[in-house]
Amino acid sequence: MTHYYAWKNNEKRAQMYGKPCRIIARGTQNSREIEFEDGTREIVSGNALRKLGGK
C-alpha cells in the first residue's frame, strides 16, 4: 500500500479517511480506482490521495 485516503468531508469519506490503499487504475479528469487492504474498491479523485511515508 503506497497511498492513503485524505478526505473526510462527508460520512462515506470519513470512513475511508486515513486507510492505506493502492492505485489500480488512472482515469480521466483526475479519477483513480483504488483498492483498500480489505479488498474494497472505489473510484475517487486523485486529489484525495496522499503518499505514505511523507516522500
C-alpha positions as CSV (number, residue, x, y, z in Angstrom):
1,M,0.0,0.0,0.0
2,T,1.6,3.2,-1.2
3,H,-1.1,5.9,-0.5
4,Y,-3.7,6.8,2.0
5,Y,-7.1,8.4,1.6
6,A,-7.0,12.0,2.9
7,W,-10.5,13.5,2.6
8,K,-13.2,13.3,5.3
9,N,-15.8,15.9,4.3
10,N,-18.8,13.6,4.3
11,E,-19.9,10.3,6.1
12,K,-18.6,7.9,3.4
13,R,-15.3,9.7,3.0
14,A,-14.8,9.9,6.8
15,Q,-15.0,6.1,6.9
16,M,-12.2,5.8,4.3
17,Y,-10.1,8.6,5.8
18,G,-6.5,7.5,6.7
19,K,-6.8,4.0,5.3
20,P,-3.9,2.7,3.3
21,C,-4.7,1.9,-0.4
22,R,-3.1,1.3,-3.7
23,I,-3.9,2.7,-7.1
24,I,-5.4,0.2,-9.5
25,A,-6.1,2.4,-12.5
26,R,-6.0,6.1,-13.5
27,G,-9.0,7.5,-15.4
28,T,-9.9,10.8,-17.0
29,Q,-10.5,14.0,-15.1
30,N,-8.0,13.0,-12.4
31,S,-10.0,10.0,-11.2
32,R,-8.4,6.9,-9.7
33,E,-9.6,3.4,-8.9
34,I,-8.2,2.4,-5.6
35,E,-8.2,-0.7,-3.5
36,F,-8.1,-0.9,0.3
37,E,-6.4,-3.6,2.3
38,D,-9.8,-5.4,2.8
39,G,-10.3,-5.6,-0.9
40,T,-12.9,-3.0,-1.4
41,R,-12.5,-0.8,-4.5
42,E,-13.6,2.8,-5.0
43,I,-13.4,5.4,-7.7
44,V,-12.1,8.7,-6.2
45,S,-10.4,11.9,-7.1
46,G,-6.6,11.8,-7.3
47,N,-6.6,15.0,-5.1
48,A,-7.9,12.8,-2.2
49,L,-4.8,10.6,-2.2
50,R,-1.5,11.2,-0.3
51,K,1.6,9.1,-0.4
52,L,2.6,7.1,2.7
53,G,5.9,7.8,4.3
54,G,6.0,11.6,3.6
55,K,8.1,11.4,0.4
